[in-house]
Amino acid sequence: MSHDEPPVLTRVEGRVGHIVLNRPRALNALNHPMVRLVDEALTAWEHDETVRTVVVSGAGERGLCAGGDIRAVRDDIVAGGGAASAAYWRDEYLLDARIAHYPKPYVALMDGYVMGGGVGIAAHGDVRVVTERSRVAMPETIIGFVLDVGASFLLTRAPGELGTHLALTGTTASAADAVLCGLADHYVPSARLAEFTADLADADPADVVPRYAGTAPEGELAAHRAWIDSCYAADSVEEIVDRLQSCGERAAKEAADVLLSRSPTALKVTLAALRRARRLPTLEEALDQEYRVSCACLTAPDFPEGVRAQVVDKDRTPRWSPADLASVTEADVERFFAPCAYGELGLGAGPTEGRLP
């Protein structure tokens, strides 16, 4: 991307409207202007009869989108308390809901890294395509943050407790694992993506996909279902860790070590959000809950500290507060689910339609 290029590129080729996230040097990290540009493109094409399909992809060779621009969010917290970030998340979550209900086929090319906000851009689409290069994750607990962009809804619909494992550890899912967990639909080798995309210009995705989709290379999660389902069915993070440490599986012990390195508060809030999201019947209600929880992170210490440790100073030694699971009380967790200081998202009444306000 040159300084003259916008962070989102759009074009129409044949019957396809293309949306290209265009910040390759930042691994196409999503920010507020990009959210608005994507929404504007969807608005322009929604009632344009010449555009039959939307395809979203990422510029560069590394991935669709590595997540939200968390450095900018931390800067906002430090400088102004987070109001700008709350406004950004509001529009981002509204966009995620809009994608889920977009009236035309929405094809997401999930090649390379697809994390955080990238999952929101991709995983609510109709046709979600992964490749052998795909690395799909919601790694929020690493930075003291929580599930958002509708991931609490998606991951609670994964088989067994696979979604809980992915959410708490931030583990990266391969192509096969993303399909298994319901985060993607089809595997297409990366070498055939250009041809696949070109064929969409004059044919419907339902006719094109079968010509390219194949079997993804074997993943890892299916073989670990037994201990994952048993350990992560526990009612508390402490019990999950205990079960992981004592079940006798090396991979489970490694997962326990990962959890003990994450933000204790983020782990407990994430588990509570997942359990509550299981009872929520719609994506919109899950997004409403996520907006409350995300905004509460703006006034909690672990989120800016996690970003500092991972992205700013890169010392990889966050100083979590509280520092251990036992010190995070039920009251601490409940605070994240209280009415939002920035106003409610308000999607629960029904799907979002039309452009952002």
N, C-alpha and C positions, 0 to 999 in steps of 0.2 A: 504494500500500500504506500503510495506517495502521499506527501502532505496535501496534495490537491484532490485526492480521492476521498469520497465519503466513506464512513465506516460500514455502510451497507450498500451493496450494489444491486440494482434491479435491472432486468431486461426481459423481453418477451421473445421467445423463439418458437415459431409454430404455434401450437396450442398451449405452451407452457410459460408460466411466469416464474422466472428464476429470482431467488433471493440469496445473495451471497454475503455472509458475514465477513467483513473485510478489515480485520485488524490482525494480520498474520503474525506480526512481530510480538503481539501479546496473546498469541494462540486464540485470536478472535474472542477475547474476553468481552462479555456483554456489559454495556453501560446504558444509561437512560436514553441518550440520543438514538442508540441502535434499536432499543425497544420501540421507540416512536416511529422510526423509519420502517421497521418490519410491519408495524401496525398500519402505517400509511399505504404500504404496498398491498396488504391484504384488503384494505378498504377499496383501493383503486380497482382491484381485480374481482372483487366479490360479485359484482353485477355486470362485469365485462364478458359478454358472450364469446369473445374470441379467445379468452383464457379459460381453458378447461381444467388445468392442473397446476398446482404450485409445487415447486421443488426448492428446498432450502439446502444450502451447502456452505462450506467454509473455505475461505481463501488460503492459499499456501498448502504445504504438504503434511502438516502435523495434526490437523483435526478440524472438526466442525466448530467446537467452542469449548474452551477449558473452564467455563463457568463465568460468574459475575466478576466485575472489576472490584475485587475485595480491597485492594489498596486504596481505591478512591472512596470506598465506604468507610474505611478506617480513618482516612483523612477528614471525612465529613464528621465523624464522631468526635475526633480530637479538636477540630476547629469550630464546629457548630452544634454538636449534640445529636446529629443524626436525622434532622428533619428532611434534608434532601434525599437521604437514602430511603426513608420511609415512603417518600413520593415515588422514587424509582421502583421500589418493590411493588407498590400499589399498581403501577402501570404494567410491570412485568407479569404479575400474577393475573391481571385482567387479560393480558395477551395470551398467557398460557391457556386460560379458559376459552378464549376465542378460538385458538388453534384447535382445541378439542372438539369444537362445534362448527368448524368452518365448513361451508356447504359444498366446497369443491375438494377433490382429492388433494391431500397435502403429503408430499413425499419428502422424507428427511433422509439425507445421505449422511449416515453416522460413521463416516470413515475417520480413523484416528481417534483423538481424544474427544470425548463427549462427557462433560462433567458439570455438576451444579446447574447453573442457568442454561447450559447447553442441553441438558436433559429436558428442561422445560420447553425449549424451542423444538426439540425433536420428538420426545416420547409421547406427546399428546396427539401426534399426527396419525393419519390413516395408514400410511405405508412407510414403515421404519426399517431402513436398510442398513445392515452392518456388514463389515468386511473382516478379513483376517487381521487388519490393523486396528480394529476398534478396541477402545479402552473406555468403558462406560462406568461412571462412578458418581456417588454422592458423598464426597469426602469431608463433609462439613464438621464433624466432630474433631478433625485434626486441627481446625482453626478455632475451636470453641463456639461454633455456630450450630445450627439445627437444620433439619430437613425443610426444604421449601420447594417452590415451583411445582407443587402438586406431587412431589415424590412420596410424601406420606401416604397418599391415596394409591399410587402405583405399587409401592413396595409392600403394602399390606395385602395386595392381591397376588403377590408372588406365591409359588407353592410353599406350603409349610412355613418354616421360619427363615427361609432364605432372605427375604426382604429385611428382617430384623438384623441378620448377620451383616448384610451389605450396609445398612443404615448406621449401625453402631461402629463398625470397624472402618468404614469407608473403603472397603475392598473394591478393587477394580474388576469389573466383569468383562470377560472376553465376548466375542461374538456369540458363541453357543450359550454362554451363561446369560447374556442379555436377552436372548430369545427365550430361554428357559424361564427367566424371571418376569417375562412380559414387558420388558423395556424395548424390545425390538421384534420385528416380524419375520424378516427375510435376510438370508445371507447371500451376498453377491461378491465374488472376488474383486479386489480393488482394481485389478487390471481391466475389468469389464465395466467399471462404473461409467466411464465416458460414453461407451457404446449404449449402455442401458439408458443413460440420461438422454442421449440423442434420439433414441427410439420413442421416448415419451412425447416428442414434439408433434407427432401425428397419430398417436394411439393412446388409448386409455391405459392407466397403470394396471388394471385388472388383466389386460391382454398382454402387457409387456413383461410383468414380473415373472410369470411362469417360464419364460424363455431364458431367464438369467438366474433365477434363484436356485440355490443348491444347498448341500449340507455343510454346515460350518465345521471347522476343525474341532475336535473334542474339547469340551471345557473341563472345569474342575469341580463345580458345585454339585453336580448330580451325584458324584461319588462320595460326597461328604454329607448328604442329606440326613443320614441317621443321627450323627452327633450334633449337627446344626439344629435339627428339629427338637431334639431332646434338651439340649443346653439352653437354647434361646426361648424355650417355652416358659421359662421361669418368670416370676412376677416382678423381680427387681434386678437391677444391674449387678448388685453384689452376688445374688444367687446365680446369675448367668456366669459370672467370672468363676465362682466356686465350681460350678458344673464343668466348665471348660477345663479348669485346672485338674480336675479329678477323673475325667472320663477316660483317660488313657490314650487318647489320640494325640499324636504330635502336632497335627494341624490345629487341634482345639487348644492346646497349650500355647501355641503361637498366637492364636486369636485372643486368648486371655491377656497375653503380654501386650498386644496391640491396644486392647481396651484400657489397660492400666496406664498407657501413655497418653490417652485422650483426655479432653476436658471432662472432669467428673460431672460438672453441672450439665454440659451439653449431652452427655450420655444419658443422664436421668431424664432430662427434658425430652430428648429424642425418643426414648422408650415410651414415655407417657404419651407423646404425640402419636406414635404408631398405634398404641393400644386404643386410643380414642378414635383414631382415623378408621380403625376396623369397623367401628359402629356407625360411621358416617356414610350415607348411601350415595353421595355424589362428590365429584371432584370439586365442585364449587364450595361445598361445606368444608372440605379439607383445606382448600386455599384460604377460606376465611380464618380457620384455626391457625394455619401457618403464618398468616399475616400478623396475628396477635403475637405469636411466639417470636417471629423474626424481629418485630419492632421492640419487643422486650429485651432482645439481645443488644440493642443500641445503648441501653443503660446498664448493662452487665459487664463486668471486667474481662471475662474470658475471651470474648470475640475480638476486641482490638488487640489484646495480648497475643492471641493465637496468630493473627495476621502479622503482627510485629515479628514473632519468632519464625514464621514460615516464609514470609514474603519480603518484609522490610529489612530487618537485620539478618535474617536467615541463619540464626544461631541454633535453630531447631530445639531450643530449650525453653518452652513456655513456662511461665510461673502461674499456674492455675490458682484461682481463688473461688471457693475452697480448693485445697490441694488434694483431697482424697474423697472417695465416695461416701464414707461414713459421715463426713461433715456437711454434706448436701441434704438439707431437710426437706420434708414434704412441703412445707411452706415456701421454701426456696423454689421448688418446682412449680407450685401452683401460681406463683407470681407471673410466670410466663404465659399463663392461660387467662389472665385477667383482661377485662375490656381494654382495647388498644388506646393508648394516649393520643394517637394520631387519627382516631376515628376508625370505625370498622370498615373492612373491605366490602362487605354487603353483597356478596355473590350468592349466598345461600338461597335466595328467593327464586333463582333460576339461572340459566346460561346467559353469558354475556353476548350481546349483539352490537354490531357497529363498532366504530372506532373509539379510541380512548378519549376521555374528556379533555 
